[in-house]
């Protein structure tokens, strides 16, 4: 079974509402890591996950729970306005020698 990556609809940092999104996400991330605060973070991120308009939150939540650490970090860093890219540890182009 191949792992399916999530499709995000992440806002451009120059899109209106940047500071509002950044403030809310920062507040959520600064809270104690409780199940309730985790749920709040998942609801926040669900707004940026590509989904059908009538898709139930529980289904969206389950897809979010399958995201990798990299996908999670990329989404968070994008919303916070940071250019987050994964670099090749060898400093080579993909497939290079």
Secondary structure, 3 states (H helix, E strand, C coil): CCCCCCCECCCCCCCCCHHHHHHHHHHHHHCCCCHHHHHHHHHHHHCCECCCCCCCHHHHHHHHHCCCHHHHHHHHHHHHCCCCCCCCCCCCCCCCC
